Every structure is written in structure tokens, then in C-alpha cells.
Amino acid sequence: MYKTKITKLLNIKYPIIEGGMIWAGGESLAIAVSENGGLGTIAGASCLSPKDLISKVNYLKSNTNKPFAVNIPMIYPHADMLAEVCLNYKVPVVITSAGNPKKYTQTFKKSGIKVLHVVANEKFAIKSEEAGVDAIIAEGVEAGGHNGQDELTTFVMLPNIVKKVTIPIVIAGGIATGEQILASFALGASGVQLGTIFAASKESDSHINYKNAVINSKDNSTTLTGRRLAPVRALKNDFSQKILSWEYSDLSNENILKNIGHGGSYKAIIEGDIINGTPLAGQSSALINELLSVNEIFDNLKNEFNRAVNKLQLLNS
Ligand SMILES: Cc1cc2nc3c(=O)[nH]c(=O)nc-3n(C[C@H](O)[C@H](O)[C@H](O)COP(=O)(O)O)c2cc1C
């Protein structure tokens, strides 16, 4: 696989980043991704106390000498606490998401920490470059978890953003094969961020029911709820059907939120209740068909990528 601006910036072998993933993305998964040449990421969203994050960071530092990241979703009330730990423990890379890129970027950069910010449209890509981030992660509506309000697809967002910013762009949302990685490079990306495929891997902290649900899903198995509030992509189930019926009723947003309650993603991803919880997962679920280790995933991605390069060369001959 090619060396790109992202492999150089992050000092990694392959331009493949593990997206931060609440509950699914713990230490074992991050170590496996970093050891296989990508950038492993600790999900800050699941670290509810400084102690949680400190112990994960220390565990990573003693089990890999490769770079890794911490994801800070800025919508969570404990984001400031996560930022403080990242600064004090000088993590190599921080991936901020769901918020204003100006808030932490310069503080991290002054400490020598690389900053990537997740965006879902052109406006935030430009804002991120102005804020001084090292690279942006453009995440399309295909992605598992929280999505942007504009519901832009990766295939439209990437070629547009490429013309609007000069910093490297990582593309996320819907990617689970080597052919797609090659296509992302053709569109101007310098790297890819993958979520669902790693969430359903052997090393993920997610419950086996969650992994099996992803593996058995089809192209129409996910849905987007929260269009009136904050869009979220997850596997369709009884709970998502209920949420959608509330959203299409005349219930106020406040009452919808009250009905949804808290802890749906924990219920599905950790407790394995994939019927009544929220199994966050992207459309890429359709492309994930077996339970694999991170090492096997990297082998597949590399082989698929190389086969696609050869196919393109044959087309030309
Ligand atoms: C189970 C799950 C949890 C996620 N949690 C987070 C999170 O805590 N923070 C975040 O920035 N993105 C989160 N995401 C989005 C991923 O980081 C990544 O961008 C996305 O999964 C990429 O699209 P894909 O699912 O098609 O691979 C989550 C995604 C999944 C599948």
C-alpha cells in the first residue's frame, strides 16, 4: 500500500486509522491496529474518569512502541477531562470529533501532539484548516455512530473538500475493502478511517452478539435515527423502529430524548442486547462477512488493494 502524507505525518506504515469507537474501541483493539501498521485509537467516549483513560494510555505505552491516538468527542461532558489527560500524558495523536476544532487544537499542537479533526462538510473542513489541525477526517453519512446533519456521502464530500483545503484528508464512512481504499486515493484522500470492520473484529471489546449482528447484516440493515436531533447510524432493530416512530410523530424533541434515554449503545455493544439497544454500525456492515482478527483484516485489505491496482493496470493494457 502506498506511502502518503498521512503515513509520513503519523509515522505509520499503512494509511489506515481505527476510528474512535465508544465501547468497542478499547486497548486490545488499538494495540492490534497499531502493531499491524495502522493507527490504533482509544475511544475517549468510554473513559468516564481520568483514571480510566490514564490506565489505557499507560497500557498502550507499555504494549506497543508504535504511535496511537485518543479520540475526544467534544459533545460529551467529560471532553475537557480527556483533553487534560492527553496533554499530561503526551499521547502522540488526538482525534477530536463532534465539536469546534478551535477549542483544543493549538493547546495540543504546542505540546507536540498531532491533531486530526472529524468533519462532515466543507464548512467544517475549512474551519479545521483555519484552526491549524494537521489533517481532517471527512466522515460520510455511511459511517456508524454519529453523523453530520447534511447527510453527505463520502463519494461526494471527498472530491469537493479536496479542492477547498490543502491539509491531508482522511476519508471515513462505508470503507471495509482494499478496493475502496484505492478508490479513496483516486479521489484525493491520503488515508482512510475504518470503524465498523474493527468494531466487529476478534480484538474488539464488543459483545459477540454485536459482532454476529454486523457479520450477518445486509446492505439495508442500518438506519439513521435522530434526524431531528443528532443523526446516529446503527443496525435496524425494535428500538430504532420505536425511535423513528417517535421522530415522525408530533412528540417534542425533548420528549423524544426522554424516551430514548441513556445507555442504548452500551446495552447493545457491551451487554449484547442488539434488539433493545443501539448497535452503532455503518453501511459497511454489508461488506463484513466473517469474524476476523485485526491481522487478518490488514492482510485482506492489502491483498484486495494490490489486486485492484493490478486490475486497473490490465484495463490500461
Ligand atoms: C461502534 C461505533 C462506535 C463509534 N463511536 C465513535 C466515537 O466514540 N467517536 C467518534 O468520533 N466516532 C465514533 N464512531 C465513528 C468511527 O470513528 C468511524 O469514523 C466510522 O465508524 C467510520 O465508518 P464505518 O463505520 O463505515 O467504518 C463510531 C462508530 C462505530 C461503528
The ligand as a MOL file (V3000), in Angstrom:
LIG
                    3D

  0  0  0     0  0            999 V3000
M  V30 BEGIN CTAB
M  V30 COUNTS 31 33 0 0 0
M  V30 BEGIN ATOM
M  V30 1 C -19.4950 1.1220 17.3100 0
M  V30 2 C -19.0830 2.5030 16.8400 0
M  V30 3 C -18.8270 3.4940 17.7820 0
M  V30 4 C -18.3830 4.7630 17.3590 0
M  V30 5 N -18.0590 5.7010 18.3010 0
M  V30 6 C -17.4520 6.8580 17.9220 0
M  V30 7 C -16.9050 7.7410 18.9090 0
M  V30 8 O -16.9360 7.4760 20.1130 0
M  V30 9 N -16.2880 8.8730 18.4480 0
M  V30 10 C -16.1910 9.1800 17.1120 0
M  V30 11 O -15.6130 10.2200 16.7690 0
M  V30 12 N -16.7050 8.3530 16.1610 0
M  V30 13 C -17.2930 7.1940 16.5450 0
M  V30 14 N -17.6900 6.2860 15.5770 0
M  V30 15 C -17.3580 6.5510 14.1480 0
M  V30 16 C -15.9840 5.8920 13.7860 0
M  V30 17 O -14.9250 6.5320 14.4430 0
M  V30 18 C -15.6830 5.9140 12.2640 0
M  V30 19 O -15.4890 7.2100 11.7930 0
M  V30 20 C -16.7910 5.2590 11.4380 0
M  V30 21 O -17.1660 4.0420 12.0320 0
M  V30 22 C -16.3120 5.0290 10.0190 0
M  V30 23 O -17.3130 4.4710 9.2250 0
M  V30 24 P -17.5740 2.8670 9.0990 0
M  V30 25 O -18.3380 2.5160 10.3250 0
M  V30 26 O -18.3640 2.7120 7.8650 0
M  V30 27 O -16.2340 2.2050 9.0290 0
M  V30 28 C -18.2110 5.0440 15.9760 0
M  V30 29 C -18.5140 4.0350 15.0500 0
M  V30 30 C -18.9330 2.7810 15.4500 0
M  V30 31 C -19.2080 1.7140 14.4190 0
M  V30 END ATOM
M  V30 BEGIN BOND
M  V30 1 1 1 2
M  V30 2 1 2 3
M  V30 3 2 2 30
M  V30 4 2 3 4
M  V30 5 1 4 5
M  V30 6 1 4 28
M  V30 7 2 5 6
M  V30 8 1 6 7
M  V30 9 1 6 13
M  V30 10 2 7 8
M  V30 11 1 7 9
M  V30 12 1 9 10
M  V30 13 2 10 11
M  V30 14 1 10 12
M  V30 15 2 12 13
M  V30 16 1 13 14
M  V30 17 1 14 15
M  V30 18 1 14 28
M  V30 19 1 15 16
M  V30 20 1 16 17
M  V30 21 1 16 18
M  V30 22 1 18 19
M  V30 23 1 18 20
M  V30 24 1 20 21
M  V30 25 1 20 22
M  V30 26 1 22 23
M  V30 27 1 23 24
M  V30 28 2 24 25
M  V30 29 1 24 26
M  V30 30 1 24 27
M  V30 31 2 28 29
M  V30 32 1 29 30
M  V30 33 1 30 31
M  V30 END BOND
M  V30 END CTAB
M  END
